[in-house]
Amino acid sequence: MKVKFLILVTILIAGCLTTPYRHGFDENDVVAPAPYHVEWQEKPKASALISPGYNYELNLTIPPFYPNYWNAIGIKVKNTGNTNLFIYNIEIDIGGKKYIQWDGKDGKEIKPGDEKSFVATFKVSSPGKYKYRIGVYLMAGSRKWHDYGCKYTQEYELNVVEYDIPTHYKIHKNYYTYFDKIKKLVDPYDDAVRRQANIASSGYGSGYNIAKVCAIFDYLYSLRDTKYVNDPDDKDIWNSPSIALMQGGDCEEFAMTMAAMTMAEGGTARIYLTDNHAFAAIYIGKDLSILNSIDSYYHANLSYALFEDKFGYWIVADMLSSFYLGCLPVGGYALEGKGRIYQWSIETNSLYAIDVVE
């Protein structure tokens, strides 16, 4: 009997030593960002007696749209004229119903040749094709401004898709291969990472807050077109965030850089890996009122993709999917539901959730 007991103990010890999973975060390891309300520039008074004229271009980003959620359109306004513009509201007219985005008391000034980003949201109750127009509320001038009111675009068409059934996948938490690799590569104390995190999030107060997370996300989103680089000859090469900031990278590099820059500001991050993609998620705490601050940052009502566990909530941060913090990741899709929090699934056979520990 004693021999059998010793054999059993030996087997259990060996199993513990060879487990393919690592220990990740404890309760005292996770840090939630503070809320932060973002103020834009105050709308100037209209006092110009002569209309100065204006010219601008719109560039739209159209992600998948779903019934009963807040669907978002990314709007870039480029000033192609010779006078300054001030955008003080955006409106979407979809099927005859108008969605004005904010109260119109503030906005963004755009100098000639510059471009500024906005987010506009709307809801529809059923799938199908819809006609829509975008209205831009603008002023032109410099010291004296002329208010042109709302100027509509031509009519466009968008498609609101049907809900799908959830994909059934296996979740692996802190699988050693990815855990060890990410731990080795992600260094939030790296000088290049800290410097760029500080630059990207400057102007949003002191201490770690959610606006800084949004600003880091937006900075990495702005690099997609110039810094996204596929691995050569289908080789799966992972570089550190500091190298990625200089040379670019693919989804693993973008995910690790989002994690590293957020951690450099004091936050907590995870990385999720599917069959063919990787993206970050940032810990936001147990109180979902923090989402109001993200709405404030983007001046929009938004729906969010979250993970939930014993620590609280983690917000998806996949800048290779769409243009705002909390968008559905690449491969993600909405299930039936409504409102602020996506009920969602993702196309994969396995999902690896990796705590990014220092």
N, C-alpha and C positions, 0 to 999 in steps of 0.2 A: 504493500500500500504506500509506504514511504517513497519507494522508487517511482511509482506512478505519479505521486504528488510532485516530486522534483522534476520529472519529465514535463508535466503540465505547466509548472512555473517557468521552466526553460523555454517552452514553446511560446508562452504569453510574453515573456521578456523579449524574445527574438522578434515576435510580431510587432511589439512596440517600437523596437529599434529600426525595423524595416518598413514602418508604415509609410505609404506614399503621400501622406498629408502632413502639413506643417501647422504648428500653432500660430494663429494670427492675432488679431486684436483682442485685448481685454477691455472692460468697460471704461477704465481710466485712460485708455489710449486714444479714444475718439474725441475729436474737438469739433463742435458745431460752429459755423460762422455766426456772427452777430447780425441782426437786421440792419439795413441801411436804406434810407429813402433818398432817391436820386432826384435832384432838381435840375431841370433844364434852364436855358436862358429865358428870362422874362420877355414876353412879347412886346416889341416896341410900339409906340403910339404912331398912328397914321397921321402925318402932318404935311406930306408933300403935296403941293398944288399941281405939279406936273407929273404925269405918269412917266417913269424912266424906262419902261420896257423891261423885258426879261426873256430868257431862254433857258430851258433845262431839258434833261433827258432822264427817263425812268428805266431802271433795270430791275426786273422782277425775278424773285426766286420762288418757285412753286413746288412745294413738297406734296406728298399725298394728303388728301382731305378725307375726313370721316364725319358721318352724321353725329350730331348732338355734342360734339367736342368743339372747343375753341380752335378753329383752323387758322393758321398763321401764314401770311404772305410777307416775304422779305422784300423791302423796297429801298433801292438806292437812288437818291436824287442827285444828279450831277448838274452843277451850274455851268451851262455852256454860253452864258451871256457875259456882258461887261459890267453888270451891277450886282451888288450883293443881294442874296435871297434870304428870306426868313420863312421857314416852314413852321406853321403853328398848329396844323392838324392834318390828319389823313382821314379820308372817308371811303368806305367801300359800299357801293350800291350793288346788291346782288339780288336778282329777281324782284327788284322794286323796293326791297327793304334796305335801309341805310344804317350803316354802323359807323358812327363817329368815334374816333379812337380815344381822345382825351378832352379835357375841358377847354382847350384852345387858349389858355392863358400863358403858355410857355412853348418853347420849341427849339429849333436849331438854326443858327445862321450859317449860310454856305457862301463862301467867297468865290469869285470867278475861277473856274478850273477845278474847284474842290468838289468832293462828293461826301454825302452823309447818308447814314443808314437809318431806316425806320422799320417797324413791324406793325402790320395791320391785321386784325383778327375779325372773324365772323363765325356765325353758326347757321347750319341748316339742319332740318329734321329728318331728311331722308336722302338716300343716294340718288345720283343722277347727274345730268349735265346742266350747268347753270350759266347764264350770261351775267357778267359783272363789269363794272367800271370802277376806276379809282379816282377819287377826287383829292386834289392837293390844295390845301389852304395856304396861300403864299402872300408875302409882301416883297417888294423890291425897293432898293435904295441904299443909303449909308447913314448919314446923320439924320436925314429925313426920309421917311418911308411912305410908300404908297401901298395900300391894301387892295389886292386883286380878288380877295375872297376865294371861293372854291373853283378850281379849274379841273374839269373832268378829262380823263383819257378817252380813247376810243373804247368800244365794247369788246370784251374778251370772253372766252368760254373756259370753264373749268369743270373738272370731273370729280364728284364726291363718290368714293368707292364703297362697295359693300363690305360689311364686316366679314371676317373669316373665322374659321375654327382654330383653337389654340394648338400650337405645335407641342408635342410631348418630348421633352428632352431631359437628359440626366444632368444634375448639377454636381460639380466637383469643387469643393471649398479648399483653397490653398494647396492644390496639387503640387507636389514638391518640385517637379521640373520647372514649371512656370514661376512658382514662388521664389525659388533660389535664383533664377535668372533675373527676375524683376528686382529683387532685393539687391543684387549685385550692380545693376545698371542705374537704378533710380537713386540719385543723391541730391536731396533738396538743399544741401549745404554747398554744392558746387557753385563757384563764383559766377559762372555764366548764367546758370539757372536763376540764382538769387537776383542778379542784376536785371535780367529780363523780366522776372516776375515783378520787381519793384517798378520798373518802367511801365509795364502794361497796366498795373493796378494803381498807379499814382493818381492823385486827385480824388480818391474815395476814402478820405479820412485816415485815422490811425487805427492800428489793431486789425485783426482778421475779421472781415465781414463779407456778406454775400455779394455785394457789388464788386468786390475785388475778384471773386470767383467768376462772375459774369464777364468782367473786363479781360481776365486771362483767357477765358473761353473765346471771346470775340477776337482777341489778338491771334490766337492759333487758327481760328476760322479764316482770318484774313490771309493766312499763309498757305491755304489749301492749294491755290492755283500755281504758286511759285515754289513751294517746298515739298509738295507730295511727290515722292519718288518711289517707284516700284523696285523691289529687290532684283538684282541682275540674274538673268537665267533661272528664274523661279527658285533661287536660293532663299531660304528663310534666315536673313541676316538681321539681327537686332543691334542697334546702336544706342548709346546713352543719350539722354535728353540734351546734354551739352553739345554733342556732335550733331544731333538732329537740328538744333537751333541754327547751326552753321550750314550744314550740308543738306538738310531735309531728311525725309524718311517716309515710311508708309504707315499703316494704321497702328502698328505696335509703337512706333516712335511718337506718333501724335498722342496716343493714350498715355504713354509713360511721361511725356513732356507736360501734359495737362496735370497729371498726378504730381510730378516733381515741383512744378511752379506753384501749385496750390499748397503743397506741403511747405514750400519755402516761405509762404505767407502765414503759416501756422495751422493749416487745415489737415484733413484726413481724407485719404483717397483709396479707392479700389480700382482694379483693372479687371474687366470681363473679356473673356476670349470665347468666340464661337468657332464653328468649323472653319470659317474663312475670314474672320474679322476680329478686331480688338477695339475696345473703347473704355474710357474711364467713367467712374461714378464718384461723386463727392458727397461726403457725409454732411447732412444738413440738420441733424438733431431729431427730436421727438415731436416738435411743434411745427405743424405745417403752415402756421401763419407766416413763416419765413418766405413762403412763396409770394406773399404780397410785396415783398421787397424786390423780387425778381420782376414782377409785373411793373413795379415802379421804375426799375432800371430800363426796361424796354418800352415803357409807356404803352402797355398793351395788356389785355386779358388773355392769358395763355393756359393751355392744358399741358400737363407735365407727366413725363415718364419717370417713375420711381421704382426702387427696390425697397423692401421693408424686411427688417430682421430684428433680433432682440435689442440691438442698439438704437433703433429708430429708422430713419429714412435716408436713402442715398439717391441723389439725383443724377440721372444720366447726363454725361458730358461728352457727346459725340459730335465734334465739329465737322467730321467727314460725312455726316448725315444731313444736318440742317444748320440753321443760322442762329439758334438761341439755346441757352443752357436749359436742359430739360426736355429737348426734343426727343422723339423716338429714335433709337439708334439704327444704323444700317442693318437691315434684316428684320427690324421690329415692325409690328403692325398692330392697329387698334382692334380690340374686341368690343362687343356691344356694351354700351355704357353711356355716360354723358358727363359733361362738366369739366372740372378742373384737373382731375387725376385720371390719366389713361388706365383703363383695363387693357392690358396688352400682352402679346407674346412675341417670340422671336424665332426665326427660321434657323434651326440648328439641331444637331443630334446630341451635342454635349455643350454645356455652358460652364466654363471655368471661372470661378470668382476668387480673385487673388487680393488679399490684404497687402497694401504697400507699406511695409514696416521699415522703420529707419535702422 
